[in-house]
Amino acid sequence: MSQYYIVGDQTLWNPSNGASRLFMSQVGVYRAEVGLPSGFGLMEADECQIDPSAFAAFVDALLAWHGRTRHAVMATMAEGFVATVLALAEKANIEVNWQAAESAYLKTASDPDAKEWTAALRQKSRELTRRMAP
């Protein structure tokens, strides 16, 4: 069994039920952290519609939140989820505000390696994009 994440009539991702359940649980956690709706609708008949406008705002807020996170364990736990969300954003043709994320990173980091941080995160999300079956 699997579930579908859809924007309009485009299927972005078709994960197994287990992966989908874990992902949606994390959506709730990070929605509370950033204080914005995620854009993910309810899972009905194994389909989840994504509101692209709300999702775009969530992606940018999540990325900025992740950039400000200096707690090593929190940053490590969040990295996989953030990369997954970025992969979905790419598949949905949503423009990500990398500059705001780099600014958030620079304001809180002791060393100015924001470009390296974003480059590594982009690479992880690209790898996931290739692995996410539509």
Residue pairs with C-beta under 8 A, 6 or more apart in sequence:
1 16
1 17
1 46
2 14
2 15
2 16
2 17
2 20
2 46
3 14
3 15
3 16
3 17
3 20
3 43
3 46
3 47
3 48
4 11
4 13
4 14
4 46
4 47
4 48
5 11
5 12
5 13
5 14
5 15
5 20
5 40
5 48
5 50
5 88
6 12
6 47
6 48
6 49
6 50
7 49
7 50
7 52
7 55
7 92
8 52
10 92
10 134
11 134
12 50
12 88
12 91
12 92
12 132
12 134
13 88
13 91
13 132
13 133
13 134
14 133
14 134
15 23
15 132
15 133
20 43
20 48
23 81
23 84
24 40
24 43
24 48
26 81
27 38
27 40
30 38
30 62
30 65
30 78
30 81
30 85
31 37
31 38
31 58
33 62
33 65
34 58
34 61
34 62
34 65
35 61
36 54
36 57
36 58
36 61
37 54
37 58
38 54
38 55
38 58
39 50
39 51
39 52
39 53
39 54
39 55
39 56
39 57
39 58
40 48
40 50
40 55
41 48
41 49
41 50
41 51
42 48
50 88
50 92
52 92
52 94
55 88
55 89
55 92
55 94
56 89
56 94
56 95
58 85
59 85
59 86
59 89
59 94
59 96
60 96
60 97
60 100
60 101
62 82
62 85
63 82
63 86
63 96
63 97
63 98
63 100
63 101
64 97
64 100
64 101
64 104
65 104
66 75
66 78
66 79
66 82
66 101
66 121
67 101
67 102
67 103
67 104
67 105
67 108
67 114
67 117
68 104
68 105
68 107
68 108
69 75
69 78
70 108
70 109
79 121
79 124
80 124
82 121
83 121
83 124
83 125
83 128
84 125
84 128
86 96
86 121
86 122
86 124
86 125
86 128
87 125
87 126
87 128
87 129
87 132
88 132
89 96
90 96
90 125
90 126
90 129
91 129
91 132
91 134
98 118
98 122
101 114
101 118
102 114
102 115
102 117
102 118
103 114
105 114
105 117
105 118
106 112
106 114
109 117
